[in-house]
Amino acid sequence: MSATVAVVGGGIAGLAAAWELTGGAGGPGPGTPQVVVLEAGERLGGKLRSAELAGTTVDLGPDGFLGRRPEAAALCRELELGDDLVPIGASGAAVWARGRRRPLPDGLHMGIPTRFLPVARSGILGAGGTIRLLVDVVAPRPDRHPSIGDRALGPLVAARLGSEVVERLVDPLVGGIHAGGVEAMSSAAILPLLLAVAPRRTGLMRAVRQAAEKQTGGDRPGGGAGDGAGAGNGDAERPPAFWALRHGLASLTDRLATRLGQRGVTFRTASPVELVDRRSGSGPSWVLHTAEGPVVADGMVLAVPAGPAATLLAPHDDDATKLLGGIEYASVSVVTLAYPAESLPDDLYGTGLLVPVGSPVPATAGLDGTFMVTACTYLSTKWPHLARPGTALVRASVGRFGDDRAAALDDAALAARVVAELRVLLGVGADPLALEVTRWPDAFPQYRVHHLLRVTAIESALTRLPALAVAGSAYRGVGIPACVAGGRAAARTVLESLDAVPTDGSPAA
C-alpha cells in the first residue's frame, strides 16, 4: 500500500510540493504516495489571486516573478503554460525624492549605487548626501567589522555610502520588496554579495559593481528598481528580468490544481488543521485533526506561515516552535485602479514609483502626515498584455512592518486616501473608473539578521520528527520562484524519509 502525505497549505509552495510528491514533470509512478492538500481558506492559490477590473484580468497579489531564477518559469512549462509567459515590457523606475518624482539613476544594484556621477546628477540626494557618497570614491572607508558573519543591510550601506543613500534608494527598493525596513534586515539572506565585498578596502560602489558584473557575465548593473529596471525584455540567450502570465498568476495555481486532481490528489478547502498528533509504533506517523475529521498520514509538508506552523508543532518540538515563533510578519494592502488614460501625465517614467518611508505629504494637498503609499506600479506600461486603449491600470501598495495605518481604515476610506495621494504623487487628473482593494494581513515575513541561521536551525530541529518538512516564504525567499523551489525541496525531503522508513514502520533493508 502506498504512503499518504498531507500538505498543509494550498498556496504556491504547497501546490508545488504536491506536484513534486506526485512525480513532478515525469508524473506518478508505482511508489507515488497519496496526497491530501488541506487549505484553511475558501480557495487554493494563496496570494496568487486574479480578478477582473475594467474588463481586464489583473493580479491582486504579486503581479510577476523573477525570470532569472528558473523555478517558476520551469513549472509553468511543465504545466504547458509556457506560451502564456509574458516578459516585462518596460524598464526603469522613479523615486519620490525632495518633493517630486525623479528617475532612478543607472548603475544601481538592489538600490546600491555602483557609480557616483549618475546618482549625483539625478537630484535624489541633497548636497550633503552627494558629498558623503563622493567619499567612497576619493577616500573609501574600510569595513570596521569584517569578521561578523551577518550584518544589518541598512547600517552596512550607510556606514560606507551615507544615510541618504539608504533612505532614498536602498530602503525604498529592498525594504519595499520585503515590506520592512533595511535597518534590521539580514544581508546574508537578502543580498549576500554585499557581505562578500564589504571587507574590501576599495570603495563599496566599485566593489559592488565588479561583483555584480561578475555575477551577470559582464553586464553592468541595471537601472534601478527590482521590477526589471534596466533589463527590458532580455536577449536571446538570457531570460527577461521578470515574467507575468497572460491570464493572471492565478492561472498557474488553477492549472496546478487541475493537473493534481487528475493525478488523484485530494483537496479540502475551508479545512484548517486544528491539531496535529504524532503516533507511536508502526504505521502512519501523523494524525491531522480538522472539522471534517482526521487525516492520517505517513508524512507531512507544512506550507503555511511560520506562526501557524509553530502552533501545530508546539506539542512535538520546543526548539522548532520557538524558532518559528520568532519570525515576524508585515501586513500590506494593494489598491488596483483603472484610470482614463488621458488623465495620467505623459512624463511618468519607467514601470513605477517608489515612495521612501516618512515622505511628507505636501501641505497644499490637504492631507495630513506622511504618504501611506509605498510604491506605485504602472501596470499597463509594465506588462504589454494589460494595455487597453483609453484605460491605464495603476497599482498602489500600502503598508510596511510597523506601519498599520491601513488597518484603521475601512476599504472605502483606504481607497479614498490612496486616490488622493496618487493625485499628488502621479499628478492624476481624474477619478478612477474602477478600483479594487485587497488586504494581505501578515503577508511578508521579516528576514532579520541571522535569519538563515534560524532557518537552518529549524530544518535541523525538524529532522527529529518523522517525514516532516516546511515550505513557504518564511524561509529562503519571498518570491514565487523561491516558494516553488522550497515546496519541491520539502517534498523531496519527505519522500526521502518515506523511502528510509517503509509505511509498515519497519526499518528499510
C-alpha positions as CSV (number, residue, x, y, z in Angstrom):
1,M,0.0,0.0,0.0
2,S,1.4,3.4,-0.9
3,A,2.1,6.1,1.7
4,T,-0.1,9.1,2.4
5,V,1.4,12.6,2.6
6,A,-0.6,15.6,3.9
7,V,0.3,19.0,2.6
8,V,-1.0,21.7,4.9
9,G,-1.5,24.9,2.9
10,G,-2.8,25.3,-0.7
11,G,-0.7,28.3,-1.8
12,I,2.0,28.1,-4.4
13,A,4.5,26.4,-2.1
14,G,2.0,23.7,-1.0
15,L,0.8,23.0,-4.6
16,A,4.4,22.8,-5.8
17,A,5.1,20.3,-3.0
18,A,2.1,18.3,-4.1
19,W,3.3,18.4,-7.7
20,E,6.7,17.1,-6.7
21,L,5.2,14.4,-4.4
22,T,3.2,13.1,-7.3
23,G,6.2,12.8,-9.7
24,G,6.7,16.3,-10.9
25,A,7.2,16.6,-14.7
26,G,7.6,12.9,-15.0
27,G,4.2,12.1,-13.5
28,P,3.2,9.5,-10.9
29,G,4.9,6.1,-10.7
30,P,4.4,2.9,-8.8
31,G,5.7,4.3,-5.5
32,T,3.9,7.7,-5.7
33,P,2.2,8.5,-2.4
34,Q,-1.4,9.5,-2.0
35,V,-1.5,13.2,-1.4
36,V,-4.1,15.3,0.6
37,V,-3.9,19.1,0.5
38,L,-5.6,20.8,3.4
39,E,-6.3,24.6,2.9
40,A,-7.8,26.8,5.6
41,G,-9.2,29.3,3.1
42,E,-12.1,29.0,0.7
43,R,-9.8,28.8,-2.3
44,L,-6.5,27.4,-3.4
45,G,-3.7,29.6,-4.7
46,G,-2.8,31.7,-1.6
47,K,-1.5,35.1,-2.6
48,L,-1.7,34.3,-6.3
49,R,-5.1,35.8,-6.9
50,S,-6.5,37.4,-10.1
51,A,-9.7,39.3,-10.8
52,E,-11.4,41.3,-13.5
53,L,-11.1,45.1,-13.3
54,A,-12.4,47.3,-16.1
55,G,-12.6,44.3,-18.4
56,T,-9.0,43.2,-17.8
57,T,-7.7,40.3,-15.7
58,V,-5.3,41.8,-13.1
59,D,-3.3,40.2,-10.3
60,L,-4.2,41.3,-6.8
61,G,-1.2,39.7,-5.2
62,P,2.2,39.6,-6.9
63,D,2.0,40.7,-10.5
64,G,5.0,38.9,-11.8
65,F,8.0,36.8,-10.8
66,L,11.8,36.8,-11.4
67,G,12.9,35.4,-14.7
68,R,16.5,34.9,-13.8
69,R,15.5,32.3,-11.2
70,P,14.3,29.4,-13.3
71,E,11.9,27.5,-10.9
72,A,8.6,29.3,-11.6
73,A,9.1,29.5,-15.3
74,A,10.1,25.9,-15.4
75,L,7.0,24.9,-13.5
76,C,4.9,26.9,-16.0
77,R,6.4,25.0,-18.9
78,E,5.9,21.6,-17.1
79,L,2.2,22.6,-16.9
80,E,2.1,23.6,-20.6
81,L,1.7,27.3,-19.7
82,G,4.9,28.3,-21.5
83,D,3.1,30.1,-24.3
84,D,1.3,32.3,-21.6
85,L,4.5,33.7,-20.2
86,V,4.8,37.4,-20.9
87,P,8.1,39.3,-20.4
88,I,8.3,42.6,-18.7
89,G,7.7,45.3,-21.3
90,A,9.5,48.4,-19.9
91,S,12.5,49.3,-17.8
92,G,13.4,51.9,-15.2
93,A,11.6,53.4,-12.3
94,A,11.4,56.6,-10.3
95,V,11.6,57.6,-6.7
96,W,9.8,60.4,-4.8
97,A,12.7,62.5,-3.5
98,R,12.9,66.1,-2.5
99,G,9.3,66.8,-3.3
100,R,8.9,65.3,-6.7
101,R,9.4,62.2,-8.9
102,R,12.9,61.6,-10.0
103,P,14.1,58.8,-12.3
104,L,16.4,56.3,-10.6
105,P,19.9,56.6,-11.9
106,D,21.7,54.0,-14.0
107,G,24.1,51.6,-12.2
108,L,22.1,50.6,-9.1
109,H,22.3,47.1,-7.7
110,M,19.4,46.5,-5.4
111,G,19.3,50.2,-4.8
112,I,23.0,50.4,-4.0
113,P,24.8,52.9,-6.3
114,T,27.8,51.4,-8.2
115,R,28.8,54.7,-10.0
116,F,28.9,58.2,-8.5
117,L,28.0,60.5,-11.4
118,P,24.6,59.1,-12.3
119,V,23.5,59.4,-8.7
120,A,25.0,62.9,-8.3
121,R,23.2,64.1,-11.5
122,S,19.8,62.5,-10.5
123,G,19.0,65.1,-7.8
124,I,17.8,62.4,-5.5
125,L,20.4,63.2,-2.9
126,G,20.9,66.6,-1.3
127,A,24.3,68.3,-1.3
128,G,25.4,66.6,2.0
129,G,24.4,63.2,0.7
130,T,26.2,63.7,-2.6
131,I,29.4,64.8,-0.8
132,R,29.1,61.8,1.5
133,L,28.8,59.5,-1.5
134,L,31.8,61.0,-3.1
135,V,33.9,60.0,-0.1
136,D,33.5,56.4,-1.2
137,V,35.3,57.3,-4.5
138,V,38.1,59.5,-3.2
139,A,38.7,58.2,0.3
140,P,36.9,54.9,0.8
141,R,36.4,53.8,4.4
142,P,37.3,50.2,5.2
143,D,34.8,47.9,6.9
144,R,35.3,48.0,10.6
145,H,33.6,44.8,11.4
146,P,34.8,42.3,8.7
147,S,34.6,39.2,10.9
148,I,30.9,39.3,11.7
149,G,29.0,36.6,9.7
150,D,25.8,38.6,9.1
151,R,25.1,42.3,9.2
152,A,22.0,44.5,9.0
153,L,21.8,45.7,5.4
154,G,20.9,49.3,6.0
155,P,23.6,50.2,8.5
156,L,26.3,48.4,6.5
157,V,25.5,50.5,3.4
158,A,25.0,53.7,5.4
159,A,28.5,53.3,7.0
160,R,30.1,53.3,3.6
161,L,27.8,55.5,1.4
162,G,25.8,57.6,3.8
163,S,22.3,57.6,5.3
164,E,20.6,59.4,2.4
165,V,21.6,56.6,0.0
166,V,19.8,54.1,2.3
167,E,16.8,56.3,3.0
168,R,16.1,57.3,-0.7
169,L,17.5,54.4,-2.7
170,V,18.1,51.2,-0.8
171,D,15.2,51.2,1.7
172,P,12.5,52.2,-0.9
173,L,13.6,49.3,-3.1
174,V,14.8,46.5,-0.9
175,G,12.6,47.4,2.0
176,G,9.6,47.8,-0.3
177,I,10.1,44.3,-1.8
178,H,10.0,42.8,1.8
179,A,7.6,45.3,3.3
180,G,10.1,46.1,6.1
181,G,12.9,48.4,7.0
182,V,16.5,47.6,6.0
183,E,17.8,48.8,9.4
184,A,17.4,45.3,10.8
185,M,17.3,43.2,7.5
186,S,19.7,40.3,7.0
187,S,22.4,41.0,4.4
188,A,23.1,37.3,4.2
189,A,19.5,36.4,3.4
190,I,18.7,39.4,1.1
191,L,22.0,40.5,-0.5
192,P,24.9,38.1,0.2
193,L,27.0,39.9,-2.4
194,L,27.2,42.9,-0.1
195,L,28.7,40.8,2.7
196,A,31.2,39.3,0.3
197,V,32.5,42.7,-0.9
198,A,32.2,44.7,2.4
199,P,35.7,43.7,3.7
200,R,37.4,45.0,0.6
201,R,39.4,48.2,1.1
202,T,38.3,49.6,-2.3
203,G,35.2,51.8,-2.5
204,L,31.9,50.0,-1.9
205,M,30.4,51.2,-5.1
206,R,33.3,49.9,-7.1
207,A,33.3,46.6,-5.3
208,V,29.6,46.0,-5.7
209,R,29.9,46.9,-9.4
210,Q,32.7,44.5,-10.1
211,A,30.9,41.7,-8.2
212,A,27.6,42.3,-9.9
213,E,29.2,42.3,-13.3
214,K,30.9,39.0,-12.5
215,Q,27.5,37.5,-11.4
216,T,25.8,38.7,-14.7
217,G,28.6,37.7,-17.0
218,G,30.0,41.1,-17.6
219,D,26.7,43.0,-17.9
220,R,26.6,46.3,-15.9
221,P,24.1,46.5,-13.0
222,G,20.7,47.6,-14.1
223,G,19.0,50.9,-13.9
224,G,17.2,50.7,-10.6
225,A,14.0,49.0,-9.4
226,G,13.6,45.4,-8.7
227,D,10.8,45.3,-11.3
228,G,13.3,44.9,-14.1
229,A,14.6,48.4,-14.5
230,G,17.5,48.4,-17.0
231,A,16.6,44.9,-18.1
232,G,13.8,45.2,-20.6
233,N,12.9,42.0,-22.4
234,G,16.4,40.5,-22.2
235,D,18.1,38.9,-25.1
236,A,18.1,35.7,-27.0
237,E,20.4,34.0,-24.5
238,R,19.0,35.2,-21.2
239,P,15.5,35.3,-19.9
240,P,13.9,38.6,-19.1
241,A,14.2,40.0,-15.6
242,F,10.5,39.3,-14.9
243,W,7.7,37.3,-16.2
244,A,3.9,37.5,-15.9
245,L,1.2,35.2,-17.1
246,R,-1.2,36.3,-19.8
247,H,-4.3,35.3,-17.9
248,G,-3.0,36.2,-14.4
249,L,-0.8,34.4,-12.0
250,A,-3.8,32.6,-10.5
251,S,-3.8,30.6,-13.8
252,L,-0.7,28.9,-12.6
253,T,-2.2,27.6,-9.3
254,D,-5.5,26.9,-11.2
255,R,-3.6,24.7,-13.7
256,L,-1.7,23.1,-10.9
257,A,-4.9,22.2,-9.0
258,T,-6.4,20.7,-12.2
259,R,-3.4,18.6,-13.0
260,L,-3.0,17.4,-9.4
261,G,-6.7,16.5,-9.3
262,Q,-6.1,14.4,-12.5
263,R,-3.3,12.7,-10.5
264,G,-5.6,11.7,-7.7
265,V,-4.7,14.4,-5.2
266,T,-7.5,15.2,-2.7
267,F,-8.2,18.8,-1.9
268,R,-10.0,20.1,1.2
269,T,-10.6,23.8,1.2
270,A,-12.1,25.7,4.2
271,S,-10.5,22.9,6.2
272,P,-7.9,24.4,8.7
273,V,-5.8,21.9,10.6
274,E,-6.6,22.4,14.3
275,L,-4.2,20.0,15.9
276,V,-1.5,17.5,14.8
277,D,-0.9,14.3,16.8
278,R,2.1,12.1,16.5
279,R,1.5,8.4,16.5
280,S,4.0,6.0,18.1
281,G,4.8,2.5,17.0
282,S,4.3,1.1,13.5
283,G,2.1,2.6,10.8
284,P,1.5,6.2,9.8
285,S,3.3,8.9,11.9
286,W,0.8,11.7,11.9
287,V,-2.9,12.5,12.6
288,L,-4.1,15.9,11.4
289,H,-7.4,16.9,13.0
290,T,-9.8,19.1,11.1
291,A,-13.5,19.9,11.5
292,E,-14.3,17.4,8.7
293,G,-12.5,14.6,10.6
294,P,-8.9,13.4,11.0
295,V,-6.4,12.8,8.2
296,V,-3.9,10.0,8.9
297,A,-0.6,10.5,7.1
298,D,2.9,8.9,6.9
299,G,4.5,12.3,6.0
300,M,3.6,15.9,6.2
301,V,4.6,19.2,4.5
302,L,3.7,22.3,6.4
303,A,3.4,25.0,3.7
304,V,1.8,27.6,6.0
305,P,3.2,30.8,7.6
306,A,5.7,30.4,10.4
307,G,3.1,31.3,13.2
308,P,0.6,28.5,12.3
309,A,3.5,26.1,11.7
310,A,4.7,26.9,15.2
311,T,1.3,26.3,16.7
312,L,0.9,22.9,15.0
313,L,4.4,21.8,16.1
314,A,4.2,23.1,19.6
315,P,3.4,19.6,21.1
316,H,6.2,18.0,19.3
317,D,9.4,20.1,19.3
318,D,10.2,23.1,21.5
319,D,13.2,24.3,19.5
320,A,11.3,24.4,16.2
321,T,8.3,26.1,17.9
322,K,10.4,28.9,19.4
323,L,12.4,29.5,16.2
324,L,9.3,29.6,14.1
325,G,7.5,31.8,16.5
326,G,10.3,34.4,16.3
327,I,9.6,35.2,12.7
328,E,7.6,38.4,12.4
329,Y,5.3,39.4,9.6
330,A,4.2,42.7,8.0
331,S,0.7,43.4,6.6
332,V,0.1,45.2,3.3
333,S,-2.8,46.3,1.2
334,V,-3.0,46.7,-2.6
335,V,-5.3,49.1,-4.3
336,T,-5.6,48.4,-8.1
337,L,-7.1,51.3,-10.1
338,A,-8.3,51.9,-13.7
339,Y,-8.0,55.5,-14.9
340,P,-8.8,57.2,-18.1
341,A,-5.5,57.0,-20.0
342,E,-5.6,60.8,-20.7
343,S,-5.8,61.6,-17.0
344,L,-2.2,60.4,-16.4
345,P,0.7,62.7,-17.2
346,D,3.0,61.9,-20.1
347,D,6.1,62.1,-18.0
348,L,5.7,59.0,-15.9
349,Y,9.0,57.3,-16.0
350,G,9.5,53.5,-16.3
351,T,7.4,50.9,-14.6
352,G,6.6,52.7,-11.4
353,L,7.4,55.0,-8.5
354,L,9.0,54.2,-5.1
355,V,8.0,56.3,-2.1
356,P,10.5,56.4,0.8
357,V,9.1,55.8,4.3
358,G,8.3,59.0,6.1
359,S,8.0,61.2,3.0
360,P,5.8,64.1,4.0
361,V,2.7,64.9,2.0
362,P,2.9,68.5,0.7
363,A,0.8,70.9,2.7
364,T,-1.0,72.0,-0.4
365,A,-2.5,68.5,-0.8
366,G,-4.8,68.9,2.1
367,L,-3.7,65.5,3.6
368,D,-2.1,65.1,7.0
369,G,1.1,63.3,7.8
370,T,3.3,61.2,5.6
371,F,2.4,59.2,2.5
372,M,0.8,55.8,3.1
373,V,1.5,54.6,-0.4
374,T,4.9,52.9,-0.5
375,A,5.0,52.2,-4.3
376,C,3.0,52.6,-7.5
377,T,3.2,50.3,-10.5
378,Y,2.1,51.4,-13.9
379,L,0.6,48.0,-14.9
380,S,-0.4,49.0,-18.4
381,T,3.2,50.0,-19.1
382,K,5.0,47.3,-17.2
383,W,3.0,44.4,-18.8
384,P,2.1,44.8,-22.5
385,H,-0.7,42.3,-22.3
386,L,-2.6,44.6,-19.9
387,A,-2.5,47.7,-22.2
388,R,-6.0,48.7,-23.3
389,P,-7.0,51.7,-25.5
390,G,-8.3,54.6,-23.4
391,T,-7.5,52.9,-20.0
392,A,-4.5,53.0,-17.7
393,L,-4.1,50.5,-14.9
394,V,-2.2,51.6,-11.8
395,R,-1.4,49.6,-8.6
396,A,-0.6,51.2,-5.3
397,S,0.9,49.4,-2.4
398,V,0.2,50.5,1.2
399,G,1.7,49.3,4.5
400,R,5.0,48.1,5.9
401,F,6.3,46.5,9.1
402,G,5.4,49.0,11.8
403,D,3.0,51.0,9.7
404,D,-0.5,49.7,10.4
405,R,-2.4,52.9,9.4
406,A,-4.3,51.0,6.7
407,A,-5.8,48.6,9.3
408,A,-7.6,51.5,10.9
409,L,-9.4,52.4,7.7
410,D,-12.2,50.6,6.0
411,D,-11.9,49.8,2.3
412,A,-13.7,53.0,1.2
413,A,-11.6,55.2,3.4
414,L,-8.4,53.5,2.3
415,A,-9.3,53.8,-1.3
416,A,-10.1,57.5,-0.9
417,R,-6.7,58.1,0.8
418,V,-4.9,56.3,-2.0
419,V,-6.7,58.2,-4.7
420,A,-5.9,61.5,-3.0
421,E,-2.2,60.5,-2.6
422,L,-2.0,59.5,-6.3
423,R,-3.2,62.9,-7.3
424,V,0.0,64.3,-5.6
425,L,2.5,61.5,-6.5
426,L,1.5,60.9,-10.1
427,G,-0.4,64.1,-11.0
428,V,-3.5,62.1,-11.9
429,G,-6.2,64.5,-13.2
430,A,-9.4,62.4,-12.8
431,D,-11.1,60.0,-10.5
432,P,-10.6,56.3,-11.2
433,L,-13.1,54.4,-13.4
434,A,-12.9,51.4,-11.1
435,L,-10.8,50.1,-8.3
436,E,-10.2,47.1,-6.1
437,V,-8.9,47.0,-2.5
438,T,-7.1,43.8,-1.5
439,R,-5.7,43.3,2.0
440,W,-2.9,40.9,2.8
441,P,-2.6,40.5,6.6
442,D,0.6,39.1,7.9
443,A,1.8,38.5,4.4
444,F,5.5,39.3,4.4
445,P,8.0,37.5,6.7
446,Q,10.8,39.8,8.1
447,Y,14.3,38.4,7.4
448,R,16.2,39.8,10.4
449,V,19.9,39.5,10.9
450,H,21.0,35.8,11.2
451,H,17.7,34.7,9.5
452,L,19.5,32.0,7.6
453,L,20.9,30.6,10.8
454,R,17.4,30.5,12.2
455,V,16.2,28.6,9.1
456,T,19.0,26.1,9.3
457,A,18.2,25.5,13.0
458,I,14.5,25.0,12.2
459,E,15.4,22.5,9.5
460,S,17.8,20.7,11.8
461,A,15.2,20.5,14.6
462,L,12.6,19.0,12.2
463,T,14.9,16.1,11.4
464,R,14.0,14.8,14.8
465,L,10.4,14.3,13.6
466,P,9.4,11.7,11.1
467,A,8.8,12.6,7.4
468,L,8.2,16.2,8.0
469,A,9.3,19.4,6.2
470,V,8.3,23.0,6.0
471,A,8.0,25.3,2.9
472,G,6.9,28.8,2.1
473,S,8.1,32.4,2.1
474,A,9.2,32.4,5.7
475,Y,12.4,30.6,4.9
476,R,14.6,31.1,1.9
477,G,13.0,33.7,-0.2
478,V,9.6,35.6,-0.5
479,G,9.3,35.4,-4.3
480,I,7.3,32.9,-6.3
481,P,10.4,31.0,-7.7
482,A,11.8,30.7,-4.2
483,C,8.4,29.3,-2.9
484,V,8.2,26.9,-5.8
485,A,11.8,25.7,-5.1
486,G,11.1,25.4,-1.3
487,G,7.9,23.4,-1.9
488,R,9.6,21.0,-4.2
489,A,12.6,20.6,-1.9
490,A,10.3,19.9,1.1
491,A,8.5,17.2,-0.9
492,R,11.8,15.6,-1.8
493,T,12.8,15.6,1.9
494,V,9.6,13.8,2.9
495,L,9.9,11.3,0.0
496,E,13.5,10.5,1.1
497,S,12.3,10.0,4.6
498,L,9.5,7.7,3.5
499,D,11.9,5.7,1.4
500,A,14.1,5.2,4.6
501,V,11.1,4.1,6.7
502,P,8.5,1.9,5.0
503,T,4.8,2.5,5.7
504,D,4.7,-0.6,8.0
505,G,7.1,1.2,10.4
506,S,9.9,-1.4,10.0
507,P,13.4,-0.1,9.1
508,A,14.4,-0.2,5.4
509,A,16.5,-3.1,4.3
